[in-house]
Amino acid sequence: NGAWQKSDPYTFTDYRKATKARIVSPANGTLLGGRKLDLQWDGGVGVTSCALWVGTVPGGRDIYAANEGSGRARSITVPMDKKIHVTLWSLINGAYASNHYVFDSAQSVKARLLSPANGSILSDGSLNLSFDLGTGDGIRVAWVGSAQGGYDLGHVTLGAATSQSFAVPQDGGPVYVTLWSWISGAWQTNSYWFTCSNAVTPTRAALLTSHGNGVALTDSNVTFAWDTGLKATSYALWIGSSPYEYDIHAWNGPALSRAVTLPSDGRKLFVTLHSLIGGAWQSNSYFFTAPIASTGTALAALTSPAVADGATLGSATTFEWTQAVGATYQALWVGRTPGGNEIYGALEGSATHRTVGLPVDGSPIYVTLWAYIRGAWQSNEYRYTASLVP
């Protein structure tokens, strides 16, 4: 209609002038100041998408690899003490082209001891370490030993701590310290040595204070008590039928007394009181005579079910009995023959009843109630009949 009109504008890419995207920060070859690699790049010319590879070898991608699209920055955690190789890919006219860069990550430093001075003499039984943490990957361990590379005197994971104390002997011997640092997937160490002081502290095992050695006890319920000894940190009490045994009682802990129940059969009792001193056990030994129950001795006896010879029992029967007097152990046997335990047989301790599953075939059932008194087993025996279920 006599006037000019125009269409929307058209744009074309002259790929003869296309340029690959380039990293603009940090500069190629930069020495990194830590574990972070903060990359920034331009968009190039004619680039429709970018991809980023980061590795420890040229063209590698063992650290990072991703299509960044139109993104222009990426922060990546890199290992310490390694060359870091970066490949920046540009998609131009359907094909990828790349630029390559290399950076140096920061040199890692192993944890180091600041005090005491290497080779110094320790004035007492304490080793008080102070150290810096280096610039490793965060895992640090201290070993203290009586031999080089050993840790028999202590070991600890330090974390972010900058000091640690250890107890050491006072025998004039050497003490070795190894500081471990985990750096770039491997352990690295710094080693140090010191000399202990010669002031040996006296030690003594704890002594029994509650009962005189060799006395005859008058009660089966006894509390043994002892002093602290010298430099003892824990104790153990053994009571046995022979020296250094613990078949009657065994206990350990930090307490200075222990209540026990002893046999009442007049036997010899051997008591060993152990003390833990400097990681080793020392002991003092005693013996006593067990009390004799004032009622003498008596066997355990069944009270239920009725003890009439041949009485019929149910398929699950609860046997009840009296406690034997003066007995160390009690046992219940149930069998198909006199003195047998084919159906049930076990030590019963201080129990006075036990439910036992029985056959239902009308066969004879034999029950033996045992008591171990003054070194010998004695028994009461009973005969019953199993119920008969057609």
Contacts in CASP RR format, 6 or more apart in sequence:
PFRMAT RR
TARGET T0000
AUTHOR 0000-0000-0000
METHOD contacts of the structure
MODEL  1
NGAWQKSDPYTFTDYRKATKARIVSPANGTLLGGRKLDLQWDGGVGVTSC
ALWVGTVPGGRDIYAANEGSGRARSITVPMDKKIHVTLWSLINGAYASNH
YVFDSAQSVKARLLSPANGSILSDGSLNLSFDLGTGDGIRVAWVGSAQGG
YDLGHVTLGAATSQSFAVPQDGGPVYVTLWSWISGAWQTNSYWFTCSNAV
TPTRAALLTSHGNGVALTDSNVTFAWDTGLKATSYALWIGSSPYEYDIHA
WNGPALSRAVTLPSDGRKLFVTLHSLIGGAWQSNSYFFTAPIASTGTALA
ALTSPAVADGATLGSATTFEWTQAVGATYQALWVGRTPGGNEIYGALEGS
ATHRTVGLPVDGSPIYVTLWAYIRGAWQSNEYRYTASLVP
13 46 0 8 1.000
13 93 0 8 1.000
15 46 0 8 1.000
15 92 0 8 1.000
15 93 0 8 1.000
17 45 0 8 1.000
18 44 0 8 1.000
18 45 0 8 1.000
18 46 0 8 1.000
18 47 0 8 1.000
18 92 0 8 1.000
18 93 0 8 1.000
19 44 0 8 1.000
19 45 0 8 1.000
19 46 0 8 1.000
19 47 0 8 1.000
20 44 0 8 1.000
20 47 0 8 1.000
20 88 0 8 1.000
20 90 0 8 1.000
20 92 0 8 1.000
20 97 0 8 1.000
20 98 0 8 1.000
20 99 0 8 1.000
21 41 0 8 1.000
21 42 0 8 1.000
21 43 0 8 1.000
21 44 0 8 1.000
21 47 0 8 1.000
21 50 0 8 1.000
21 88 0 8 1.000
21 90 0 8 1.000
21 99 0 8 1.000
22 41 0 8 1.000
22 42 0 8 1.000
22 44 0 8 1.000
22 88 0 8 1.000
22 99 0 8 1.000
23 39 0 8 1.000
23 40 0 8 1.000
23 41 0 8 1.000
23 86 0 8 1.000
23 88 0 8 1.000
23 99 0 8 1.000
23 101 0 8 1.000
24 40 0 8 1.000
24 41 0 8 1.000
24 42 0 8 1.000
25 38 0 8 1.000
25 39 0 8 1.000
25 40 0 8 1.000
26 32 0 8 1.000
26 37 0 8 1.000
26 38 0 8 1.000
26 39 0 8 1.000
26 103 0 8 1.000
28 101 0 8 1.000
28 102 0 8 1.000
28 103 0 8 1.000
29 101 0 8 1.000
29 102 0 8 1.000
29 103 0 8 1.000
29 104 0 8 1.000
30 103 0 8 1.000
30 104 0 8 1.000
31 103 0 8 1.000
31 104 0 8 1.000
31 106 0 8 1.000
32 78 0 8 1.000
32 84 0 8 1.000
32 103 0 8 1.000
32 104 0 8 1.000
32 105 0 8 1.000
32 106 0 8 1.000
33 105 0 8 1.000
33 106 0 8 1.000
34 80 0 8 1.000
34 105 0 8 1.000
34 106 0 8 1.000
34 135 0 8 1.000
35 77 0 8 1.000
35 78 0 8 1.000
35 79 0 8 1.000
35 80 0 8 1.000
35 105 0 8 1.000
35 106 0 8 1.000
36 75 0 8 1.000
36 76 0 8 1.000
36 77 0 8 1.000
36 78 0 8 1.000
37 54 0 8 1.000
37 75 0 8 1.000
37 76 0 8 1.000
37 77 0 8 1.000
37 78 0 8 1.000
37 84 0 8 1.000
37 86 0 8 1.000
37 103 0 8 1.000
37 105 0 8 1.000
38 73 0 8 1.000
38 75 0 8 1.000
39 52 0 8 1.000
39 73 0 8 1.000
39 74 0 8 1.000
39 75 0 8 1.000
39 76 0 8 1.000
39 86 0 8 1.000
40 72 0 8 1.000
40 73 0 8 1.000
41 50 0 8 1.000
41 72 0 8 1.000
41 73 0 8 1.000
41 88 0 8 1.000
42 72 0 8 1.000
43 50 0 8 1.000
43 72 0 8 1.000
43 90 0 8 1.000
44 90 0 8 1.000
46 92 0 8 1.000
46 93 0 8 1.000
47 90 0 8 1.000
47 91 0 8 1.000
47 92 0 8 1.000
48 91 0 8 1.000
48 92 0 8 1.000
48 94 0 8 1.000
49 67 0 8 1.000
49 68 0 8 1.000
49 69 0 8 1.000
49 70 0 8 1.000
49 90 0 8 1.000
49 91 0 8 1.000
50 67 0 8 1.000
50 68 0 8 1.000
50 69 0 8 1.000
50 70 0 8 1.000
50 71 0 8 1.000
50 88 0 8 1.000
50 89 0 8 1.000
50 90 0 8 1.000
50 91 0 8 1.000
51 65 0 8 1.000
51 66 0 8 1.000
51 67 0 8 1.000
51 68 0 8 1.000
51 69 0 8 1.000
51 88 0 8 1.000
51 89 0 8 1.000
51 91 0 8 1.000
51 96 0 8 1.000
52 64 0 8 1.000
52 65 0 8 1.000
52 66 0 8 1.000
52 68 0 8 1.000
52 74 0 8 1.000
52 86 0 8 1.000
52 87 0 8 1.000
52 88 0 8 1.000
52 89 0 8 1.000
53 59 0 8 1.000
53 60 0 8 1.000
53 61 0 8 1.000
53 64 0 8 1.000
53 65 0 8 1.000
53 86 0 8 1.000
53 87 0 8 1.000
53 89 0 8 1.000
54 60 0 8 1.000
54 61 0 8 1.000
54 63 0 8 1.000
54 64 0 8 1.000
54 65 0 8 1.000
54 76 0 8 1.000
54 78 0 8 1.000
54 84 0 8 1.000
54 85 0 8 1.000
54 86 0 8 1.000
54 87 0 8 1.000
55 61 0 8 1.000
55 62 0 8 1.000
55 63 0 8 1.000
55 64 0 8 1.000
55 84 0 8 1.000
55 85 0 8 1.000
55 86 0 8 1.000
56 62 0 8 1.000
56 63 0 8 1.000
56 79 0 8 1.000
56 82 0 8 1.000
56 83 0 8 1.000
56 84 0 8 1.000
56 85 0 8 1.000
57 85 0 8 1.000
58 85 0 8 1.000
58 100 0 8 1.000
58 102 0 8 1.000
59 85 0 8 1.000
59 87 0 8 1.000
59 100 0 8 1.000
60 85 0 8 1.000
60 87 0 8 1.000
61 87 0 8 1.000
63 76 0 8 1.000
63 78 0 8 1.000
63 79 0 8 1.000
63 84 0 8 1.000
64 74 0 8 1.000
64 76 0 8 1.000
66 74 0 8 1.000
68 74 0 8 1.000
78 84 0 8 1.000
78 105 0 8 1.000
79 105 0 8 1.000
79 184 0 8 1.000
79 185 0 8 1.000
80 105 0 8 1.000
80 106 0 8 1.000
80 107 0 8 1.000
80 108 0 8 1.000
80 135 0 8 1.000
80 136 0 8 1.000
80 137 0 8 1.000
80 183 0 8 1.000
80 184 0 8 1.000
81 105 0 8 1.000
81 106 0 8 1.000
81 107 0 8 1.000
81 108 0 8 1.000
81 183 0 8 1.000
81 184 0 8 1.000
82 105 0 8 1.000
82 184 0 8 1.000
83 102 0 8 1.000
83 103 0 8 1.000
83 104 0 8 1.000
83 105 0 8 1.000
84 102 0 8 1.000
84 103 0 8 1.000
84 104 0 8 1.000
84 105 0 8 1.000
85 100 0 8 1.000
85 101 0 8 1.000
85 102 0 8 1.000
86 100 0 8 1.000
86 101 0 8 1.000
86 102 0 8 1.000
86 103 0 8 1.000
87 98 0 8 1.000
87 99 0 8 1.000
87 100 0 8 1.000
87 101 0 8 1.000
88 98 0 8 1.000
88 99 0 8 1.000
88 100 0 8 1.000
88 101 0 8 1.000
89 96 0 8 1.000
89 97 0 8 1.000
89 98 0 8 1.000
90 96 0 8 1.000
90 97 0 8 1.000
90 98 0 8 1.000
90 99 0 8 1.000
106 135 0 8 1.000
107 135 0 8 1.000
108 134 0 8 1.000
108 135 0 8 1.000
108 136 0 8 1.000
108 137 0 8 1.000
108 181 0 8 1.000
108 183 0 8 1.000
108 184 0 8 1.000
109 134 0 8 1.000
109 135 0 8 1.000
109 136 0 8 1.000
110 134 0 8 1.000
110 136 0 8 1.000
110 179 0 8 1.000
110 181 0 8 1.000
110 183 0 8 1.000
110 188 0 8 1.000
110 189 0 8 1.000
110 190 0 8 1.000
111 131 0 8 1.000
111 132 0 8 1.000
111 133 0 8 1.000
111 134 0 8 1.000
111 140 0 8 1.000
111 158 0 8 1.000
111 179 0 8 1.000
111 180 0 8 1.000
111 181 0 8 1.000
111 190 0 8 1.000
112 131 0 8 1.000
112 132 0 8 1.000
112 134 0 8 1.000
112 179 0 8 1.000
112 190 0 8 1.000
113 129 0 8 1.000
113 130 0 8 1.000
113 131 0 8 1.000
113 177 0 8 1.000
113 179 0 8 1.000
113 190 0 8 1.000
113 192 0 8 1.000
114 130 0 8 1.000
114 131 0 8 1.000
114 132 0 8 1.000
115 128 0 8 1.000
115 129 0 8 1.000
115 130 0 8 1.000
116 122 0 8 1.000
116 127 0 8 1.000
116 128 0 8 1.000
116 129 0 8 1.000
116 194 0 8 1.000
118 192 0 8 1.000
118 193 0 8 1.000
118 194 0 8 1.000
119 192 0 8 1.000
119 193 0 8 1.000
119 194 0 8 1.000
119 195 0 8 1.000
120 194 0 8 1.000
120 195 0 8 1.000
121 194 0 8 1.000
121 195 0 8 1.000
121 196 0 8 1.000
121 197 0 8 1.000
122 168 0 8 1.000
122 175 0 8 1.000
122 194 0 8 1.000
122 195 0 8 1.000
122 196 0 8 1.000
122 197 0 8 1.000
123 197 0 8 1.000
124 170 0 8 1.000
124 197 0 8 1.000
124 199 0 8 1.000
125 167 0 8 1.000
125 168 0 8 1.000
125 169 0 8 1.000
125 170 0 8 1.000
125 196 0 8 1.000
125 197 0 8 1.000
126 165 0 8 1.000
126 166 0 8 1.000
126 167 0 8 1.000
126 168 0 8 1.000
127 144 0 8 1.000
127 165 0 8 1.000
127 166 0 8 1.000
127 167 0 8 1.000
127 168 0 8 1.000
127 175 0 8 1.000
127 177 0 8 1.000
127 194 0 8 1.000
128 163 0 8 1.000
128 165 0 8 1.000
129 142 0 8 1.000
129 163 0 8 1.000
129 164 0 8 1.000
129 165 0 8 1.000
129 166 0 8 1.000
129 177 0 8 1.000
130 162 0 8 1.000
130 163 0 8 1.000
131 162 0 8 1.000
131 163 0 8 1.000
131 179 0 8 1.000
132 162 0 8 1.000
133 140 0 8 1.000
133 158 0 8 1.000
133 159 0 8 1.000
133 160 0 8 1.000
133 162 0 8 1.000
134 181 0 8 1.000
136 181 0 8 1.000
136 182 0 8 1.000
136 183 0 8 1.000
137 182 0 8 1.000
137 183 0 8 1.000
137 184 0 8 1.000
137 185 0 8 1.000
138 159 0 8 1.000
138 181 0 8 1.000
138 182 0 8 1.000
139 157 0 8 1.000
139 159 0 8 1.000
139 181 0 8 1.000
139 182 0 8 1.000
140 157 0 8 1.000
140 158 0 8 1.000
140 159 0 8 1.000
140 179 0 8 1.000
140 180 0 8 1.000
140 181 0 8 1.000
140 182 0 8 1.000
141 155 0 8 1.000
141 156 0 8 1.000
141 157 0 8 1.000
141 158 0 8 1.000
141 179 0 8 1.000
141 180 0 8 1.000
142 155 0 8 1.000
142 156 0 8 1.000
142 158 0 8 1.000
142 164 0 8 1.000
142 177 0 8 1.000
142 178 0 8 1.000
142 179 0 8 1.000
142 180 0 8 1.000
143 149 0 8 1.000
143 150 0 8 1.000
143 151 0 8 1.000
143 154 0 8 1.000
143 155 0 8 1.000
143 176 0 8 1.000
143 177 0 8 1.000
143 178 0 8 1.000
143 180 0 8 1.000
144 150 0 8 1.000
144 151 0 8 1.000
144 153 0 8 1.000
144 154 0 8 1.000
144 155 0 8 1.000
144 166 0 8 1.000
144 168 0 8 1.000
144 175 0 8 1.000
144 176 0 8 1.000
144 177 0 8 1.000
145 151 0 8 1.000
145 152 0 8 1.000
145 153 0 8 1.000
145 154 0 8 1.000
145 175 0 8 1.000
145 176 0 8 1.000
145 177 0 8 1.000
146 152 0 8 1.000
146 153 0 8 1.000
146 169 0 8 1.000
146 173 0 8 1.000
146 174 0 8 1.000
146 175 0 8 1.000
146 176 0 8 1.000
147 176 0 8 1.000
148 176 0 8 1.000
148 191 0 8 1.000
148 193 0 8 1.000
149 176 0 8 1.000
149 178 0 8 1.000
149 191 0 8 1.000
150 176 0 8 1.000
150 178 0 8 1.000
151 178 0 8 1.000
153 166 0 8 1.000
153 167 0 8 1.000
153 168 0 8 1.000
153 169 0 8 1.000
153 175 0 8 1.000
154 166 0 8 1.000
156 164 0 8 1.000
158 164 0 8 1.000
168 175 0 8 1.000
168 196 0 8 1.000
169 196 0 8 1.000
170 196 0 8 1.000
170 197 0 8 1.000
170 198 0 8 1.000
170 199 0 8 1.000
170 200 0 8 1.000
170 201 0 8 1.000
171 196 0 8 1.000
171 198 0 8 1.000
171 200 0 8 1.000
172 195 0 8 1.000
172 196 0 8 1.000
172 197 0 8 1.000
172 198 0 8 1.000
173 195 0 8 1.000
173 196 0 8 1.000
174 193 0 8 1.000
174 194 0 8 1.000
174 195 0 8 1.000
174 196 0 8 1.000
175 193 0 8 1.000
175 194 0 8 1.000
175 195 0 8 1.000
175 196 0 8 1.000
176 191 0 8 1.000
176 192 0 8 1.000
176 193 0 8 1.000
176 194 0 8 1.000
177 191 0 8 1.000
177 192 0 8 1.000
177 193 0 8 1.000
177 194 0 8 1.000
178 189 0 8 1.000
178 190 0 8 1.000
178 191 0 8 1.000
178 192 0 8 1.000
179 189 0 8 1.000
179 190 0 8 1.000
179 191 0 8 1.000
179 192 0 8 1.000
180 187 0 8 1.000
180 188 0 8 1.000
180 189 0 8 1.000
181 187 0 8 1.000
181 188 0 8 1.000
181 189 0 8 1.000
181 190 0 8 1.000
201 230 0 8 1.000
201 231 0 8 1.000
202 230 0 8 1.000
202 231 0 8 1.000
203 230 0 8 1.000
203 231 0 8 1.000
203 232 0 8 1.000
203 277 0 8 1.000
203 278 0 8 1.000
203 282 0 8 1.000
204 229 0 8 1.000
204 230 0 8 1.000
204 231 0 8 1.000
204 232 0 8 1.000
204 275 0 8 1.000
204 282 0 8 1.000
205 229 0 8 1.000
205 232 0 8 1.000
205 273 0 8 1.000
205 274 0 8 1.000
205 275 0 8 1.000
205 277 0 8 1.000
205 282 0 8 1.000
205 283 0 8 1.000
205 284 0 8 1.000
206 226 0 8 1.000
206 227 0 8 1.000
206 228 0 8 1.000
206 229 0 8 1.000
206 232 0 8 1.000
206 235 0 8 1.000
206 256 0 8 1.000
206 273 0 8 1.000
206 275 0 8 1.000
206 284 0 8 1.000
207 226 0 8 1.000
207 227 0 8 1.000
207 229 0 8 1.000
207 273 0 8 1.000
207 284 0 8 1.000
208 224 0 8 1.000
208 225 0 8 1.000
208 226 0 8 1.000
208 271 0 8 1.000
208 273 0 8 1.000
208 284 0 8 1.000
208 286 0 8 1.000
209 225 0 8 1.000
209 226 0 8 1.000
209 227 0 8 1.000
210 223 0 8 1.000
210 224 0 8 1.000
210 225 0 8 1.000
210 226 0 8 1.000
210 257 0 8 1.000
211 217 0 8 1.000
211 222 0 8 1.000
211 224 0 8 1.000
211 286 0 8 1.000
211 288 0 8 1.000
212 286 0 8 1.000
213 286 0 8 1.000
213 287 0 8 1.000
213 288 0 8 1.000
214 286 0 8 1.000
214 287 0 8 1.000
214 288 0 8 1.000
214 289 0 8 1.000
215 288 0 8 1.000
215 289 0 8 1.000
216 288 0 8 1.000
216 289 0 8 1.000
216 291 0 8 1.000
217 262 0 8 1.000
217 269 0 8 1.000
217 288 0 8 1.000
217 289 0 8 1.000
217 290 0 8 1.000
217 291 0 8 1.000
218 291 0 8 1.000
219 291 0 8 1.000
220 261 0 8 1.000
220 262 0 8 1.000
220 263 0 8 1.000
220 264 0 8 1.000
220 290 0 8 1.000
220 291 0 8 1.000
220 293 0 8 1.000
221 259 0 8 1.000
221 260 0 8 1.000
221 261 0 8 1.000
221 262 0 8 1.000
222 259 0 8 1.000
222 260 0 8 1.000
222 261 0 8 1.000
222 262 0 8 1.000
223 257 0 8 1.000
223 258 0 8 1.000
223 259 0 8 1.000
223 260 0 8 1.000
224 237 0 8 1.000
224 257 0 8 1.000
224 258 0 8 1.000
224 260 0 8 1.000
224 271 0 8 1.000
224 273 0 8 1.000
225 256 0 8 1.000
225 257 0 8 1.000
226 235 0 8 1.000
226 256 0 8 1.000
226 257 0 8 1.000
226 273 0 8 1.000
227 256 0 8 1.000
228 256 0 8 1.000
229 275 0 8 1.000
230 277 0 8 1.000
231 277 0 8 1.000
231 278 0 8 1.000
232 275 0 8 1.000
232 276 0 8 1.000
232 277 0 8 1.000
233 254 0 8 1.000
233 276 0 8 1.000
233 277 0 8 1.000
233 278 0 8 1.000
233 279 0 8 1.000
234 252 0 8 1.000
234 253 0 8 1.000
234 254 0 8 1.000
234 275 0 8 1.000
234 276 0 8 1.000
235 252 0 8 1.000
235 253 0 8 1.000
235 254 0 8 1.000
235 255 0 8 1.000
235 256 0 8 1.000
235 273 0 8 1.000
235 274 0 8 1.000
235 275 0 8 1.000
235 276 0 8 1.000
236 250 0 8 1.000
236 251 0 8 1.000
236 252 0 8 1.000
236 253 0 8 1.000
236 273 0 8 1.000
236 274 0 8 1.000
236 276 0 8 1.000
236 281 0 8 1.000
237 249 0 8 1.000
237 250 0 8 1.000
237 251 0 8 1.000
237 252 0 8 1.000
237 258 0 8 1.000
237 260 0 8 1.000
237 271 0 8 1.000
237 272 0 8 1.000
237 273 0 8 1.000
237 274 0 8 1.000
238 244 0 8 1.000
238 245 0 8 1.000
238 246 0 8 1.000
238 249 0 8 1.000
238 250 0 8 1.000
238 271 0 8 1.000
238 272 0 8 1.000
238 274 0 8 1.000
239 246 0 8 1.000
239 248 0 8 1.000
239 249 0 8 1.000
239 250 0 8 1.000
239 260 0 8 1.000
239 262 0 8 1.000
239 269 0 8 1.000
239 270 0 8 1.000
239 271 0 8 1.000
239 272 0 8 1.000
240 246 0 8 1.000
240 247 0 8 1.000
240 248 0 8 1.000
240 249 0 8 1.000
240 269 0 8 1.000
240 270 0 8 1.000
240 271 0 8 1.000
241 247 0 8 1.000
241 248 0 8 1.000
241 267 0 8 1.000
241 268 0 8 1.000
241 269 0 8 1.000
241 270 0 8 1.000
242 270 0 8 1.000
243 270 0 8 1.000
243 272 0 8 1.000
243 285 0 8 1.000
243 287 0 8 1.000
244 270 0 8 1.000
244 272 0 8 1.000
244 285 0 8 1.000
245 270 0 8 1.000
246 272 0 8 1.000
248 262 0 8 1.000
248 263 0 8 1.000
248 269 0 8 1.000
249 260 0 8 1.000
249 262 0 8 1.000
251 258 0 8 1.000
252 274 0 8 1.000
262 269 0 8 1.000
262 290 0 8 1.000
262 291 0 8 1.000
263 269 0 8 1.000
263 290 0 8 1.000
263 326 0 8 1.000
263 328 0 8 1.000
264 290 0 8 1.000
264 291 0 8 1.000
264 292 0 8 1.000
264 293 0 8 1.000
264 325 0 8 1.000
264 326 0 8 1.000
265 290 0 8 1.000
265 292 0 8 1.000
265 293 0 8 1.000
265 297 0 8 1.000
265 326 0 8 1.000
265 327 0 8 1.000
265 328 0 8 1.000
265 373 0 8 1.000
265 374 0 8 1.000
265 375 0 8 1.000
266 289 0 8 1.000
266 290 0 8 1.000
266 291 0 8 1.000
266 292 0 8 1.000
266 374 0 8 1.000
267 289 0 8 1.000
267 290 0 8 1.000
267 374 0 8 1.000
267 375 0 8 1.000
268 287 0 8 1.000
268 288 0 8 1.000
268 289 0 8 1.000
268 290 0 8 1.000
269 287 0 8 1.000
269 288 0 8 1.000
269 289 0 8 1.000
269 290 0 8 1.000
270 285 0 8 1.000
270 286 0 8 1.000
270 287 0 8 1.000
271 285 0 8 1.000
271 286 0 8 1.000
271 287 0 8 1.000
271 288 0 8 1.000
272 283 0 8 1.000
272 284 0 8 1.000
272 285 0 8 1.000
272 286 0 8 1.000
273 283 0 8 1.000
273 284 0 8 1.000
273 285 0 8 1.000
273 286 0 8 1.000
274 281 0 8 1.000
274 282 0 8 1.000
274 283 0 8 1.000
275 281 0 8 1.000
275 282 0 8 1.000
275 283 0 8 1.000
293 325 0 8 1.000
293 326 0 8 1.000
295 325 0 8 1.000
296 325 0 8 1.000
296 326 0 8 1.000
297 324 0 8 1.000
297 325 0 8 1.000
297 326 0 8 1.000
297 327 0 8 1.000
297 373 0 8 1.000
297 374 0 8 1.000
298 322 0 8 1.000
298 324 0 8 1.000
298 325 0 8 1.000
298 326 0 8 1.000
299 324 0 8 1.000
299 369 0 8 1.000
299 371 0 8 1.000
299 373 0 8 1.000
299 378 0 8 1.000
299 379 0 8 1.000
299 380 0 8 1.000
300 321 0 8 1.000
300 322 0 8 1.000
300 323 0 8 1.000
300 324 0 8 1.000
300 327 0 8 1.000
300 330 0 8 1.000
300 369 0 8 1.000
300 370 0 8 1.000
300 371 0 8 1.000
300 380 0 8 1.000
301 321 0 8 1.000
301 322 0 8 1.000
301 369 0 8 1.000
301 380 0 8 1.000
302 319 0 8 1.000
302 320 0 8 1.000
302 321 0 8 1.000
302 367 0 8 1.000
302 369 0 8 1.000
302 380 0 8 1.000
302 382 0 8 1.000
303 320 0 8 1.000
303 321 0 8 1.000
303 322 0 8 1.000
304 318 0 8 1.000
304 319 0 8 1.000
304 320 0 8 1.000
305 311 0 8 1.000
305 313 0 8 1.000
305 317 0 8 1.000
305 319 0 8 1.000
305 384 0 8 1.000
307 382 0 8 1.000
309 382 0 8 1.000
309 383 0 8 1.000
310 364 0 8 1.000
310 383 0 8 1.000
310 384 0 8 1.000
310 385 0 8 1.000
311 384 0 8 1.000
311 385 0 8 1.000
312 384 0 8 1.000
312 385 0 8 1.000
312 386 0 8 1.000
312 387 0 8 1.000
313 358 0 8 1.000
313 365 0 8 1.000
313 384 0 8 1.000
313 385 0 8 1.000
313 386 0 8 1.000
313 387 0 8 1.000
314 358 0 8 1.000
314 360 0 8 1.000
314 386 0 8 1.000
314 387 0 8 1.000
315 357 0 8 1.000
315 358 0 8 1.000
315 359 0 8 1.000
315 360 0 8 1.000
315 387 0 8 1.000
315 389 0 8 1.000
316 355 0 8 1.000
316 356 0 8 1.000
316 357 0 8 1.000
316 358 0 8 1.000
317 355 0 8 1.000
317 356 0 8 1.000
317 357 0 8 1.000
317 358 0 8 1.000
318 353 0 8 1.000
318 354 0 8 1.000
318 355 0 8 1.000
318 356 0 8 1.000
319 332 0 8 1.000
319 334 0 8 1.000
319 353 0 8 1.000
319 354 0 8 1.000
319 355 0 8 1.000
319 356 0 8 1.000
319 367 0 8 1.000
320 352 0 8 1.000
320 353 0 8 1.000
321 332 0 8 1.000
321 352 0 8 1.000
321 353 0 8 1.000
321 369 0 8 1.000
322 352 0 8 1.000
323 330 0 8 1.000
323 350 0 8 1.000
323 352 0 8 1.000
324 330 0 8 1.000
324 371 0 8 1.000
324 373 0 8 1.000
326 371 0 8 1.000
326 373 0 8 1.000
326 374 0 8 1.000
327 371 0 8 1.000
327 372 0 8 1.000
327 373 0 8 1.000
328 372 0 8 1.000
328 373 0 8 1.000
328 375 0 8 1.000
329 347 0 8 1.000
329 349 0 8 1.000
329 370 0 8 1.000
329 371 0 8 1.000
329 372 0 8 1.000
330 347 0 8 1.000
330 348 0 8 1.000
330 349 0 8 1.000
330 350 0 8 1.000
330 351 0 8 1.000
330 369 0 8 1.000
330 370 0 8 1.000
330 371 0 8 1.000
330 372 0 8 1.000
331 345 0 8 1.000
331 346 0 8 1.000
331 347 0 8 1.000
331 348 0 8 1.000
331 369 0 8 1.000
331 370 0 8 1.000
331 372 0 8 1.000
331 377 0 8 1.000
332 344 0 8 1.000
332 345 0 8 1.000
332 346 0 8 1.000
332 348 0 8 1.000
332 354 0 8 1.000
332 356 0 8 1.000
332 367 0 8 1.000
332 368 0 8 1.000
332 369 0 8 1.000
332 370 0 8 1.000
333 339 0 8 1.000
333 340 0 8 1.000
333 341 0 8 1.000
333 344 0 8 1.000
333 345 0 8 1.000
333 367 0 8 1.000
333 368 0 8 1.000
333 370 0 8 1.000
334 340 0 8 1.000
334 341 0 8 1.000
334 343 0 8 1.000
334 344 0 8 1.000
334 345 0 8 1.000
334 356 0 8 1.000
334 358 0 8 1.000
334 365 0 8 1.000
334 366 0 8 1.000
334 367 0 8 1.000
334 368 0 8 1.000
335 341 0 8 1.000
335 342 0 8 1.000
335 343 0 8 1.000
335 344 0 8 1.000
335 365 0 8 1.000
335 366 0 8 1.000
335 367 0 8 1.000
336 342 0 8 1.000
336 343 0 8 1.000
336 363 0 8 1.000
336 364 0 8 1.000
336 365 0 8 1.000
336 366 0 8 1.000
337 366 0 8 1.000
338 366 0 8 1.000
338 381 0 8 1.000
338 383 0 8 1.000
339 366 0 8 1.000
339 368 0 8 1.000
339 381 0 8 1.000
340 366 0 8 1.000
340 368 0 8 1.000
341 368 0 8 1.000
343 356 0 8 1.000
343 357 0 8 1.000
343 358 0 8 1.000
343 359 0 8 1.000
343 365 0 8 1.000
344 354 0 8 1.000
344 356 0 8 1.000
344 357 0 8 1.000
346 354 0 8 1.000
348 354 0 8 1.000
358 365 0 8 1.000
358 386 0 8 1.000
358 387 0 8 1.000
359 365 0 8 1.000
359 386 0 8 1.000
360 386 0 8 1.000
360 387 0 8 1.000
360 388 0 8 1.000
360 389 0 8 1.000
361 386 0 8 1.000
361 388 0 8 1.000
362 385 0 8 1.000
362 386 0 8 1.000
362 387 0 8 1.000
362 388 0 8 1.000
363 385 0 8 1.000
363 386 0 8 1.000
364 383 0 8 1.000
364 384 0 8 1.000
364 385 0 8 1.000
364 386 0 8 1.000
365 383 0 8 1.000
365 384 0 8 1.000
365 385 0 8 1.000
365 386 0 8 1.000
366 381 0 8 1.000
366 382 0 8 1.000
366 383 0 8 1.000
366 384 0 8 1.000
367 381 0 8 1.000
367 382 0 8 1.000
367 383 0 8 1.000
367 384 0 8 1.000
368 379 0 8 1.000
368 380 0 8 1.000
368 381 0 8 1.000
368 382 0 8 1.000
369 379 0 8 1.000
369 380 0 8 1.000
369 381 0 8 1.000
369 382 0 8 1.000
370 377 0 8 1.000
370 378 0 8 1.000
370 379 0 8 1.000
371 377 0 8 1.000
371 378 0 8 1.000
371 379 0 8 1.000
372 378 0 8 1.000
END
